[in-house]
């Protein structure tokens, strides 16, 4: 099992900023640029494998630039490959 963080690609950032909950939680405008957003938050992707029956796939963890504000946002893919907030 490889539990080290992976790089989030530009197409993945574009998907992430399209998620309404992410935009709301991190104060993004509807027309926010994915590259600008990626430069202002901490983000990592993990190849997640559940320890029991459950999820296997990419997990994205995002944190704004303040630990006292919004808690981290965790995203995973549903069975159709769409991102959802955990």
N, C-alpha and C positions, 0 to 999 in steps of 0.2 A: 504494500500500500504506500502510495506517495502522498503524504499529507503536507507537503510544502506549498506555499502560495505560488500561484501562476500569474502571469501578466494578463490583464484585461485588454483585449484588442479594440481597435477603433470601432469596428462594427458592433461589438458587444456593448461599448459605451453608448452607442446610438440606441440600441435596444433598451438599455438601462434608463436613459433619460426619457424614454417614451412611456415609462411606467408612471401612472398618475400619482401613486402613493410616494414614489421616490421624489417626484417634483414637489409635491406638497410638503413632505417631511424635511426636505433640504432647501426649501424656498426658491425653487427654480421657476422661471417664467416658461410659458408653453413653447416659446421659440428658442430656448437655451441651446447653445452650441455644445455638443458632446465633448469636444476637445477642451473647451474652456472649463466645463464641469469636471472633467477628469483631472485637470490641473489644480482644482480647488478642494478635492476630497481625497481621503485615503481609500483605496479600493484594492481588493485582492480576490482572486478566483481560486477555488480549491476543487480538485477532483474528489468529490465526497463519496465515500462508501459507508453506508449505515452499518453499525455493529450488529444489527438484528434485521428482521424484515422491515423494509422501508425504502428510503430513497437512495439511489445510486446515480450520480451525475454531478454537473457543475453547481457549486454554491458560490454566490457572490456576497461579499461583506463590504459595506460602505460605511465610512465614518466621516462626518464633517470635520471642520478644523477646530472644533471646541468639544471637549469631553463633557462639559457641564450642560450642554444644550441637548440636542436630539440624540437619542440612543442609536447605536449602529442599526443599519438596515440590512437585512439578510434576504437574499433572493434565491430562488431555485426554479427549475423548469417543471412545468406540468407534463402530462403524458403527450400533449400535442407540441411540446417544445417552447411554449410561451413562458415568459418570466412571471413569477408571482412572488409576492412578499410572504415570508415565513412568519 
